[in-house]
Amino acid sequence: MTNNQQTTSMTQVAHIEKSLRMISDIIKQKGREILNEFPITPPQFIALQWLHEYGDMTIGELSTKMYLACSTTTDLVDRMEKNELVERVKDTNDRRVVRIHLLDRGKTIIQEVINQRQEYLDNVLSGFSQENTDFLESNLAQLLDEMKKDAETWKSF
């Protein structure tokens, strides 16, 4: 690769990274606007999303996923439990282990917020041709697959 090709490539990478970051910020902001309609905070929503995506977790596991201290996560779970979004349940294999379980009310909120986010994205994509929408979907899926492979490589070290 010549210096010019490498510079162009790095410029392109910089543009892609910036676009992805800005898209993520816009979706996150839109999500926060949607959350104003619900009785939960953004960190509670993030916790509910993790539980929805990966199932029951311990406080430690949820803390790790959210990059929070266990004490902060415990406070978060306490508030969510009080609002009947989650419940603490003893692990069936080890009664000493307590897992956080997503309740129906929490599932409903997650689904409603995700549906509204998807409606927003559908409106944005309405200006795209079907071919461009298919191309975007395919390339984002490929990017995600490559990033997952890379993440697995880092976990093995």
SULBEL-V398066 format. One record per residue. N is the residue number from 0. SS is DSSP state (H for helix, E for strand, L for the rest). PHI is phi in whole degrees, -180 to 180 (NA if undefined). Layout:
BEGIN
[[N	SS	PHI] [N	SS	PHI]]
END
This chain:
BEGIN
[[0	L	NA] [1	L	-77] [2	H	-59] [3	H	-65] [4	H	-64] [5	H	-66] [6	H	-63] [7	H	-61] [8	H	-62] [9	H	-68] [10	H	-65] [11	H	-65] [12	H	-59] [13	H	-62] [14	H	-66] [15	H	-64] [16	H	-59] [17	H	-65] [18	H	-62] [19	H	-62] [20	H	-63] [21	H	-69] [22	H	-61] [23	H	-59] [24	H	-63] [25	H	-66] [26	H	-64] [27	H	-64] [28	H	-65] [29	H	-62] [30	H	-60] [31	H	-67] [32	H	-63] [33	H	-64] [34	H	-62] [35	L	-59] [36	L	-83] [37	L	-121] [38	L	-84] [39	L	-136] [40	L	-93] [41	H	-55] [42	H	-63] [43	H	-65] [44	H	-62] [45	H	-61] [46	H	-62] [47	H	-61] [48	H	-62] [49	H	-61] [50	H	-65] [51	H	-66] [52	H	-76] [53	H	-116] [54	L	85] [55	L	-56] [56	E	-141] [57	L	-79] [58	H	-58] [59	H	-61] [60	H	-65] [61	H	-65] [62	H	-59] [63	H	-64] [64	H	-62] [65	H	-94] [66	L	57] [67	L	-123] [68	L	-68] [69	H	-58] [70	H	-65] [71	H	-67] [72	H	-66] [73	H	-60] [74	H	-62] [75	H	-62] [76	H	-66] [77	H	-56] [78	H	-67] [79	H	-69] [80	H	-67] [81	H	-61] [82	L	-89] [83	L	59] [84	L	-95] [85	E	-140] [86	E	-142] [87	E	-89] [88	E	-132] [89	E	-74] [90	L	-63] [91	L	-70] [92	L	-89] [93	L	-145] [94	L	-63] [95	L	-75] [96	L	-91] [97	E	-111] [98	E	-112] [99	E	-96] [100	E	-115] [101	E	-76] [102	L	-90] [103	H	-56] [104	H	-61] [105	H	-65] [106	H	-61] [107	H	-63] [108	H	-62] [109	H	-56] [110	H	-64] [111	H	-66] [112	H	-66] [113	H	-62] [114	H	-59] [115	H	-68] [116	H	-63] [117	H	-66] [118	H	-62] [119	H	-60] [120	H	-65] [121	H	-60] [122	H	-64] [123	H	-66] [124	H	-76] [125	L	-62] [126	L	-85] [127	L	-92] [128	L	-72] [129	H	-61] [130	H	-62] [131	H	-68] [132	H	-64] [133	H	-62] [134	H	-63] [135	H	-62] [136	H	-59] [137	H	-63] [138	H	-71] [139	H	-66] [140	H	-63] [141	H	-65] [142	H	-61] [143	H	-62] [144	H	-59] [145	H	-65] [146	H	-68] [147	H	-64] [148	H	-60] [149	H	-63] [150	H	-64] [151	H	-66] [152	H	-60] [153	H	-68] [154	H	-66] [155	L	-78] [156	L	-83]]
END
